[in-house]
Amino acid sequence: MLTAAHINPPIKTILRAFMRIDDSGIHSVPMSGPLIMATNHINWLDAPVGFSHLHPRKITAFAKIETWDNYWLRLLFNAWEAIPISRGEVDFNAFRKAEEALAAHKIIAIAPEGTRSKTGKLNTGYPGIVFLALRTNAPIMPFVFYGNENIQLNLRKYRRTPMVLKAGAPFRLKAQSSNPDKLMRRELTDAIMYEIARLLPEEYRGKYAEIDPDYRRHLEFIDL
């Protein structure tokens, strides 16, 4: 059976042949969870770069269910023990598996935007991550990728693509209930997205370029 231990080292070697990956900012990521890693999502490179450079940490992630339609992608994402999720609906089965992963002390990567930005600029986050964090009381660590939005142009010009990986400070959400109302869900989601935005250069912040100066009232920073 193919596992992450089999595929991550060769994937890392292959990626570094056509990319210059700066992973000096990820050493604060713990070896295991429970931990929710809140990430941006630029393009297809996020997954192989993230999984291979965070190895051997116990990490999984949501991935769109259509990924499993492709034989080779199915092999990869099964080896990474990724969780299939149906987009455009509340996928209770996926969230149950996410809760099980956290209970097993895994790290689960979630992109609140729900899809690739392609340009690298942040789009509006969705509140699913808030429900998971409040139901499990799992801490959240913001994590970003950037630079890989230029991969197609650089490949055509035979240039290596510089890419940066960076982790931020962990925190828990402050909320009176595990099922907050719509307004509070929006504020908590935006607070998570602002923490992601703070790790990015200004040109990548997109919808979160103007950071609410008071958003951290919703966050409790912790040590892991």
C-alpha atoms as a printed R data frame, in Angstrom:
    type eleno elety resid chain resno       x      y       z
1   ATOM     1    CA   MET     A     1   0.000  0.000   0.000
2   ATOM     2    CA   LEU     A     2   1.349  3.395  -1.021
3   ATOM     3    CA   THR     A     3   1.839  5.766   1.927
4   ATOM     4    CA   ALA     A     4   2.980  9.345   2.502
5   ATOM     5    CA   ALA     A     5   6.355  8.002   3.638
6   ATOM     6    CA   HIS     A     6   6.829  6.415   0.201
7   ATOM     7    CA   ILE     A     7   5.857  9.385  -1.951
8   ATOM     8    CA   ASN     A     8   6.802 12.561  -0.074
9   ATOM     9    CA   PRO     A     9  10.630 12.306  -0.287
10  ATOM    10    CA   PRO     A    10  10.723 11.734  -4.087
11  ATOM    11    CA   ILE     A    11   8.051 14.387  -4.661
12  ATOM    12    CA   LYS     A    12  10.138 16.877  -2.686
13  ATOM    13    CA   THR     A    13  13.198 16.063  -4.799
14  ATOM    14    CA   ILE     A    14  11.278 16.439  -8.071
15  ATOM    15    CA   LEU     A    15   9.731 19.762  -7.013
16  ATOM    16    CA   ARG     A    16  13.085 21.237  -6.106
17  ATOM    17    CA   ALA     A    17  14.341 20.489  -9.618
18  ATOM    18    CA   PHE     A    18  12.084 23.197 -11.089
19  ATOM    19    CA   MET     A    19  11.332 25.327  -8.015
20  ATOM    20    CA   ARG     A    20  13.236 27.253  -5.346
21  ATOM    21    CA   ILE     A    21  11.195 26.567  -2.233
22  ATOM    22    CA   ASP     A    22  11.813 28.577   0.932
23  ATOM    23    CA   ASP     A    23  10.415 26.518   3.802
24  ATOM    24    CA   SER     A    24  12.385 28.259   6.551
25  ATOM    25    CA   GLY     A    25   9.138 29.651   7.977
26  ATOM    26    CA   ILE     A    26   7.446 26.330   8.757
27  ATOM    27    CA   HIS     A    27   9.581 25.006  11.609
28  ATOM    28    CA   SER     A    28   7.048 26.119  14.217
29  ATOM    29    CA   VAL     A    29   4.499 23.620  12.849
30  ATOM    30    CA   PRO     A    30   4.281 20.806  15.429
31  ATOM    31    CA   MET     A    31   4.826 17.164  14.506
32  ATOM    32    CA   SER     A    32   1.242 16.222  15.344
33  ATOM    33    CA   GLY     A    33  -2.134 17.658  16.313
34  ATOM    34    CA   PRO     A    34  -4.842 18.139  17.079
35  ATOM    35    CA   LEU     A    35  -4.365 21.232  14.936
36  ATOM    36    CA   ILE     A    36  -6.282 22.959  12.146
37  ATOM    37    CA   MET     A    37  -3.957 24.545   9.601
38  ATOM    38    CA   ALA     A    38  -5.818 27.420   7.914
39  ATOM    39    CA   THR     A    39  -4.265 28.020   4.499
40  ATOM    40    CA   ASN     A    40  -4.658 30.051   1.357
41  ATOM    41    CA   HIS     A    41  -5.075 28.057  -1.861
42  ATOM    42    CA   ILE     A    42  -3.375 29.229  -5.044
43  ATOM    43    CA   ASN     A    43  -3.137 26.263  -7.421
44  ATOM    44    CA   TRP     A    44  -2.416 22.543  -7.843
45  ATOM    45    CA   LEU     A    45   1.107 22.896  -6.440
46  ATOM    46    CA   ASP     A    46  -0.100 23.675  -2.911
47  ATOM    47    CA   ALA     A    47  -0.812 20.006  -2.149
48  ATOM    48    CA   PRO     A    48   2.420 18.323  -3.298
49  ATOM    49    CA   VAL     A    49   4.590 21.134  -1.948
50  ATOM    50    CA   GLY     A    50   2.749 21.269   1.366
51  ATOM    51    CA   PHE     A    51   2.582 17.539   2.018
52  ATOM    52    CA   SER     A    52   6.177 16.862   0.965
53  ATOM    53    CA   HIS     A    53   7.729 19.758   2.880
54  ATOM    54    CA   LEU     A    54   5.714 19.172   6.056
55  ATOM    55    CA   HIS     A    55   6.625 15.465   6.068
56  ATOM    56    CA   PRO     A    56   6.913 13.529   8.410
57  ATOM    57    CA   ARG     A    57   4.240 15.455  10.316
58  ATOM    58    CA   LYS     A    58   0.874 13.721  10.773
59  ATOM    59    CA   ILE     A    59  -1.092 15.821   8.310
60  ATOM    60    CA   THR     A    60  -4.218 15.420   6.219
61  ATOM    61    CA   ALA     A    61  -6.424 17.835   4.282
62  ATOM    62    CA   PHE     A    62  -9.753 18.302   2.586
63  ATOM    63    CA   ALA     A    63  -9.686 17.812  -1.191
64  ATOM    64    CA   LYS     A    64 -12.547 18.158  -3.660
65  ATOM    65    CA   ILE     A    65 -14.248 14.812  -4.246
66  ATOM    66    CA   GLU     A    66 -13.671 15.071  -8.017
67  ATOM    67    CA   THR     A    67  -9.958 14.526  -7.355
68  ATOM    68    CA   TRP     A    68 -10.684 10.815  -6.863
69  ATOM    69    CA   ASP     A    69 -12.010 10.534 -10.443
70  ATOM    70    CA   ASN     A    70  -8.404 10.575 -11.703
71  ATOM    71    CA   TYR     A    71  -6.490  7.326 -11.106
72  ATOM    72    CA   TRP     A    72  -3.087  8.930 -10.428
73  ATOM    73    CA   LEU     A    73  -4.466 11.685  -8.232
74  ATOM    74    CA   ARG     A    74  -6.466  9.077  -6.340
75  ATOM    75    CA   LEU     A    75  -3.230  7.203  -5.571
76  ATOM    76    CA   LEU     A    76  -1.564 10.380  -4.310
77  ATOM    77    CA   PHE     A    77  -4.418 11.677  -2.195
78  ATOM    78    CA   ASN     A    78  -5.118  8.257  -0.703
79  ATOM    79    CA   ALA     A    79  -1.448  8.025   0.269
80  ATOM    80    CA   TRP     A    80  -1.790 11.437   1.926
81  ATOM    81    CA   GLU     A    81  -4.991 10.191   3.629
82  ATOM    82    CA   ALA     A    82  -6.829 13.249   2.328
83  ATOM    83    CA   ILE     A    83 -10.532 13.666   3.076
84  ATOM    84    CA   PRO     A    84 -12.870 13.974   0.058
85  ATOM    85    CA   ILE     A    85 -15.335 16.829   0.368
86  ATOM    86    CA   SER     A    86 -18.285 17.793  -1.814
87  ATOM    87    CA   ARG     A    87 -18.217 21.483  -2.622
88  ATOM    88    CA   GLY     A    88 -21.320 23.664  -2.736
89  ATOM    89    CA   GLU     A    89 -23.038 21.818   0.103
90  ATOM    90    CA   VAL     A    90 -22.545 20.981   3.767
91  ATOM    91    CA   ASP     A    91 -20.670 17.666   3.642
92  ATOM    92    CA   PHE     A    92 -21.368 16.150   7.066
93  ATOM    93    CA   ASN     A    93 -19.402 12.991   6.279
94  ATOM    94    CA   ALA     A    94 -16.275 15.003   5.472
95  ATOM    95    CA   PHE     A    95 -16.583 16.997   8.697
96  ATOM    96    CA   ARG     A    96 -17.068 13.793  10.698
97  ATOM    97    CA   LYS     A    97 -13.842 12.424   9.209
98  ATOM    98    CA   ALA     A    98 -12.112 15.715  10.021
99  ATOM    99    CA   GLU     A    99 -13.220 15.422  13.648
100 ATOM   100    CA   GLU     A   100 -11.884 11.850  13.716
101 ATOM   101    CA   ALA     A   101  -8.550 13.027  12.298
102 ATOM   102    CA   LEU     A   102  -8.236 15.682  14.997
103 ATOM   103    CA   ALA     A   103  -9.172 13.137  17.679
104 ATOM   104    CA   ALA     A   104  -6.328 10.981  16.315
105 ATOM   105    CA   HIS     A   105  -3.928 13.910  16.900
106 ATOM   106    CA   LYS     A   106  -3.512 14.750  13.240
107 ATOM   107    CA   ILE     A   107  -3.048 18.134  11.610
108 ATOM   108    CA   ILE     A   108  -5.759 18.951   9.078
109 ATOM   109    CA   ALA     A   109  -5.160 21.602   6.424
110 ATOM   110    CA   ILE     A   110  -8.234 23.580   5.390
111 ATOM   111    CA   ALA     A   111  -8.461 26.409   2.858
112 ATOM   112    CA   PRO     A   112 -11.401 28.572   4.020
113 ATOM   113    CA   GLU     A   113 -11.674 30.061   0.507
114 ATOM   114    CA   GLY     A   114 -12.912 26.653  -0.657
115 ATOM   115    CA   THR     A   115 -11.223 26.772  -4.062
116 ATOM   116    CA   ARG     A   116  -8.074 27.938  -5.827
117 ATOM   117    CA   SER     A   117  -7.535 31.657  -6.226
118 ATOM   118    CA   LYS     A   118  -5.200 31.100  -9.249
119 ATOM   119    CA   THR     A   119  -3.970 34.718  -9.050
120 ATOM   120    CA   GLY     A   120  -2.606 34.266  -5.533
121 ATOM   121    CA   LYS     A   121  -4.927 36.933  -4.092
122 ATOM   122    CA   LEU     A   122  -7.184 35.981  -1.189
123 ATOM   123    CA   ASN     A   123 -10.889 35.494  -1.798
124 ATOM   124    CA   THR     A   124 -13.670 35.556   0.805
125 ATOM   125    CA   GLY     A   125 -13.449 32.726   3.339
126 ATOM   126    CA   TYR     A   126 -16.308 30.343   4.146
127 ATOM   127    CA   PRO     A   127 -17.309 29.481   7.738
128 ATOM   128    CA   GLY     A   128 -16.915 25.682   7.688
129 ATOM   129    CA   ILE     A   129 -13.568 25.987   9.443
130 ATOM   130    CA   VAL     A   130 -15.285 27.904  12.274
131 ATOM   131    CA   PHE     A   131 -17.747 25.074  12.943
132 ATOM   132    CA   LEU     A   132 -14.940 22.502  13.028
133 ATOM   133    CA   ALA     A   133 -12.758 24.588  15.334
134 ATOM   134    CA   LEU     A   134 -15.563 25.321  17.791
135 ATOM   135    CA   ARG     A   135 -16.917 21.750  17.839
136 ATOM   136    CA   THR     A   136 -13.483 20.258  18.535
137 ATOM   137    CA   ASN     A   137 -11.812 23.139  20.416
138 ATOM   138    CA   ALA     A   138  -8.817 22.505  18.175
139 ATOM   139    CA   PRO     A   139  -6.248 25.285  17.848
140 ATOM   140    CA   ILE     A   140  -5.746 26.958  14.485
141 ATOM   141    CA   MET     A   141  -2.428 27.832  12.861
142 ATOM   142    CA   PRO     A   142  -2.402 30.104   9.780
143 ATOM   143    CA   PHE     A   143  -0.189 28.869   6.948
144 ATOM   144    CA   VAL     A   144   0.515 30.369   3.535
145 ATOM   145    CA   PHE     A   145   1.989 29.573   0.153
146 ATOM   146    CA   TYR     A   146   2.948 32.178  -2.410
147 ATOM   147    CA   GLY     A   147   5.001 32.470  -5.573
148 ATOM   148    CA   ASN     A   148   3.604 29.369  -7.252
149 ATOM   149    CA   GLU     A   149   0.992 31.401  -9.138
150 ATOM   150    CA   ASN     A   150   3.809 32.060 -11.649
151 ATOM   151    CA   ILE     A   151   4.562 28.390 -12.352
152 ATOM   152    CA   GLN     A   152   3.127 28.223 -15.903
153 ATOM   153    CA   LEU     A   153   5.004 31.293 -17.129
154 ATOM   154    CA   ASN     A   154   8.259 30.162 -15.544
155 ATOM   155    CA   LEU     A   155   8.012 26.648 -16.998
156 ATOM   156    CA   ARG     A   156   7.552 28.112 -20.492
157 ATOM   157    CA   LYS     A   157  10.663 30.235 -19.970
158 ATOM   158    CA   TYR     A   158  12.660 27.380 -18.383
159 ATOM   159    CA   ARG     A   159  12.978 29.281 -15.116
160 ATOM   160    CA   ARG     A   160  12.780 27.837 -11.633
161 ATOM   161    CA   THR     A   161   9.819 29.191  -9.678
162 ATOM   162    CA   PRO     A   162  10.499 30.724  -6.265
163 ATOM   163    CA   MET     A   163   7.878 29.743  -3.679
164 ATOM   164    CA   VAL     A   164   7.545 30.589  -0.002
165 ATOM   165    CA   LEU     A   165   5.904 28.569   2.782
166 ATOM   166    CA   LYS     A   166   5.237 30.280   6.090
167 ATOM   167    CA   ALA     A   167   3.399 29.447   9.329
168 ATOM   168    CA   GLY     A   168   1.967 31.925  11.831
169 ATOM   169    CA   ALA     A   169   1.087 31.991  15.511
170 ATOM   170    CA   PRO     A   170  -1.481 29.436  16.769
171 ATOM   171    CA   PHE     A   171  -4.735 30.521  18.392
172 ATOM   172    CA   ARG     A   172  -8.198 29.399  19.442
173 ATOM   173    CA   LEU     A   173 -11.445 31.126  18.557
174 ATOM   174    CA   LYS     A   174 -13.344 33.045  21.216
175 ATOM   175    CA   ALA     A   175 -17.074 32.362  20.968
176 ATOM   176    CA   GLN     A   176 -19.969 32.009  23.383
177 ATOM   177    CA   SER     A   177 -21.376 29.020  21.514
178 ATOM   178    CA   SER     A   178 -20.239 26.169  19.272
179 ATOM   179    CA   ASN     A   179 -23.052 27.247  16.927
180 ATOM   180    CA   PRO     A   180 -22.736 31.038  16.611
181 ATOM   181    CA   ASP     A   181 -25.178 33.135  14.618
182 ATOM   182    CA   LYS     A   182 -24.534 34.203  11.028
183 ATOM   183    CA   LEU     A   183 -22.945 37.545  11.930
184 ATOM   184    CA   MET     A   184 -20.556 35.981  14.439
185 ATOM   185    CA   ARG     A   185 -19.645 33.203  11.972
186 ATOM   186    CA   ARG     A   186 -18.699 35.891   9.470
187 ATOM   187    CA   GLU     A   187 -16.578 37.778  12.002
188 ATOM   188    CA   LEU     A   188 -14.791 34.619  13.172
189 ATOM   189    CA   THR     A   189 -14.126 33.507   9.601
190 ATOM   190    CA   ASP     A   190 -12.758 36.926   8.704
191 ATOM   191    CA   ALA     A   191 -10.546 36.882  11.808
192 ATOM   192    CA   ILE     A   192  -8.976 33.643  10.566
193 ATOM   193    CA   MET     A   193  -8.555 35.102   7.082
194 ATOM   194    CA   TYR     A   194  -6.904 38.231   8.477
195 ATOM   195    CA   GLU     A   195  -4.324 36.025  10.214
196 ATOM   196    CA   ILE     A   196  -3.640 34.345   6.878
197 ATOM   197    CA   ALA     A   197  -3.427 37.767   5.205
198 ATOM   198    CA   ARG     A   198  -0.889 39.044   7.740
199 ATOM   199    CA   LEU     A   199   1.540 36.322   6.616
200 ATOM   200    CA   LEU     A   200   1.281 37.357   2.968
201 ATOM   201    CA   PRO     A   201   2.909 40.259   1.126
202 ATOM   202    CA   GLU     A   202   0.357 43.039   0.580
203 ATOM   203    CA   GLU     A   203  -0.154 42.235  -3.101
204 ATOM   204    CA   TYR     A   204  -1.558 38.806  -2.172
205 ATOM   205    CA   ARG     A   205  -4.094 39.920   0.437
206 ATOM   206    CA   GLY     A   206  -6.957 40.480  -2.001
207 ATOM   207    CA   LYS     A   207 -10.306 40.744  -0.177
208 ATOM   208    CA   TYR     A   208  -8.428 41.098   3.114
209 ATOM   209    CA   ALA     A   209  -6.087 43.916   2.095
210 ATOM   210    CA   GLU     A   210  -7.686 46.330   4.577
211 ATOM   211    CA   ILE     A   211  -7.210 44.549   7.879
212 ATOM   212    CA   ASP     A   212  -9.752 45.270  10.618
213 ATOM   213    CA   PRO     A   213  -7.640 46.688  13.481
214 ATOM   214    CA   ASP     A   214  -9.901 45.073  16.094
215 ATOM   215    CA   TYR     A   215 -10.329 41.573  14.642
216 ATOM   216    CA   ARG     A   216  -8.037 39.890  17.179
217 ATOM   217    CA   ARG     A   217 -10.673 40.328  19.877
218 ATOM   218    CA   HIS     A   218 -12.042 37.040  18.518
219 ATOM   219    CA   LEU     A   219  -8.751 35.158  18.973
220 ATOM   220    CA   GLU     A   220  -6.885 33.707  21.937
221 ATOM   221    CA   PHE     A   221  -3.226 33.131  21.093
222 ATOM   222    CA   ILE     A   222  -1.609 30.061  22.613
223 ATOM   223    CA   ASP     A   223   1.636 28.100  22.772
224 ATOM   224    CA   LEU     A   224   1.788 24.623  21.251
